[in-house]
Amino acid sequence: MSKHITSVDQSDRLVPYNLRQSGATPVEMLIFTRVRKSPFWHLSVEAGCWRATVYNRIYHPFGYVRPEDGGTMVEYEALKKHVTLWDVSVERQIMVKGPDAEKFVDYVITRDATQIQPMSAKYVILCNTQGGVLNDPVLLRLSKDEFWFSLADSDIVMYLQGVNHDKRFNVVIDEIDVCPLQIQGPKSLALMKDLVGEKVDIESIPFYGLAEAMFGGHECVISQTGFSGEAGYEIYLRDATLHAEDLWYAVLEAGKKHQLMVTAPPHCRRIQAGILSWGQDMDSQHNPFQCNLGYQVSLSGKGRWNKQGDYIGKQVLEKMRSDLLAGKNPYKLQLVGFEMGGRPIIDFAHDFWPVSPIDSSEPCGFITSPWYHPDRNKNIAMGYVPFDGTLNKHGLPVGNYGQKFRVHLPEQYAEKPGEPVDAEVVKIPFTTSVNLNIREKISS
């Protein structure tokens, strides 16, 4: 029988994380019409996708190289040395358009929407009235009165429509037929130049900058963003249902001389960069402070963004901030970075692995995102441990660097069967991003 961890204090959550250690429990994924197939799904399968998950109620390609051929680390090497193409059309695009677009967006995100210029993007968070993180999308501003939320893995369109149920804001809110691909890796700039020619000055696009371009004969929006920490771009294809094949094959053809490889998003690299994955590293019952997103919160002119207006969650977030500065702990667990022992972790974890104090076998926390770091020759991870009130120089909560724990790894990764491995809290990110503005994080 699988073990259920009950000693971790999750009493501040209405629905605790399921810490039952079930292992791989292999099952086959049923493909049927209840879950959407993206316009690129059949092309990903054609490119060799052998496994998938579900993200935003869309099938998401999540592996191209099988374990016996090197698995995820082969895809990681392609990202680090060459250039990779990802089908990330699971990032649903939610358009907010109309005379009150800026006012509405400013109300639903925690940072200042008025500071986001047209043809630029920002990483943002949306919180509920309890301060829980509902989503952490990249927000694109196409014009004065048009924004796109490029969503993480939670369904926000109905929430946004619900916020405006009384039509208080003069806007249209709906999903649009725009699907992104990501091109990531050190050769991404060279590939993008070949794709757009001289019509767009790719090199002049700043981090989080946007540009309009034609790809494969069709209209697209380009952003210098990505989920890897490496150099990279996203291509947002308009009318994607009609034109997906044209764009896909154009990228494949141009990518031949750059050793382009179709891969899944390499979580090995996003963990190194400290990029969070919604649903894995945080959810709607985590507040921004406990998952290292406190820098996103504006607090009556005192926050990093100096935002004056009201927004959803502001009152409770200001109370949390006051409690933190007063030495009170407004929540139980804090997200931290770990270096830890064990055999190299080279695939996704099936469970949230337990974390114990150095002097006890009773779990007090858990790992959310572990992986092997080839450059450090160690396993790294993000995970939650009891919050001890440690704040950085910006007054934001962080881990107590150097604190020791023990991590209970499954047998395949344990150094000795049945024995936990040593772990130490370290700074996040583990590796500096090539795209320095990838999440604009204050890390020390």
C-alpha positions, 0 to 999 in steps of 0.5 A: 500500500502506498504511504500517505504523509500526514505529518507535514503541517498544511493546516492553512490549506483548505485542500492539502497537497496529496502527499501519498507516495504512489510511485509511477503507477503507469497507465495509458492516456486516453485520447478522446474529444473531451480534451482539446487537441491543439492545431500542432498536436498531429505535427508533434506526434509526427515529430516523434512525441511518445508521451503527453500530459494535459495542460489547460485541458489541452493535450501537451507533448511531453517527450520525444526521446525515449529513455533507452535513447537518452531521454530528457537529457538528450533534449536538454543538450539540444537546448543548451548547444543548438536550438529547440522547437516546442509545441506550447499551444497549451498556453491559451491566449485570452484577449482583453480588448476595449476602451477599459482594457488597461483599467481592467487588466490593472484590476486583476493583476498585482503589478501596475498595468499602466507601466506596460507599454504597447508592443511589450510583455511582462510576467505577471500574477493574478490573485484571488481575494484570499491572496492565492495565486490563480495564474502566472501568465506572460501578459502581452500588450499589443496596443493601447486597448488590447492585451493577451494573457498567455496562460499557465495551467489554470483556466482563467477565461471564465474567471475574468469574464466573471469578474466583469459579469456586471459589465463594469469595464467596457471590454471584450474578454475571450479566448482567441485562435492564437497558438504559440510555439517556442524556439529556445537555445543559443542558435534561436536568434540565427534561426529567427533571422532566417525565418523573418529575413530583413523585414523584422530587425530581430536583434532590436527586440528587447527582452519581453519585447514584441514585434509583428511578422509574417511566418510561413506566409501568415501573421504572427506576433514575436516575443523574446520570452521563453520557459527555459532561461536560455536565449529564445523566442515565442511565435504567436500564430494568428488563426492558428487552426488554419495555418499551423502546418505552414508555420511548423514546416517553415520552422523545421525547414529553416532549422535544418542548418541550425540542428533544430530539434523538436523537444518538450519544454525542458524542465531541467533548465527551467528549474535551474532558472528558478522558473515556477510551474503553476500546479507543481510549485504553487497553486491558488492556495499559495500566496505570492510571498510563500512561493517567491513571487512577493516581488510582484506585489504592489503595496499602496505605493510601497511595493516594488511597482509603486502601484496606487490603484486597487486590485483583487487581493490587495487588502489581504496581501498588504496584511500578509506583508505587514505581518512578515515585517512584524516578525509574524508568520502568515503561512506555514511553508516557504518555497526554497531551493535545495542542493541534495544528494542521490543518484541523478534525477533525470525525469519527472518526479511522480510524487511530492517527495518528503523532506524531514528535519536533519534530526527527525524522520518525520516529514515537515515539507516536500519537494515539488520540482527536482532534477539533476544539474549537469554543471553542478554534478548534483541534484537540485530541487525546489520545495516547501519547508516550514517558514522560519521568518527569514527575509532578504534585504528587500524584506521578502521571505526566502529560505534560510540558506545553509539550513540542512534537511533530509529528502526521502527519495524513491529507491531508484534515486536513493544512495542507500535503499530506505535512507534519505539523502542530505539536502541544503537550502541554497539560493534560487536561481541555480543558474543565471538566465541568458534572458536576464529578464525571464522572470525579473526576480529579486533573488537576494 
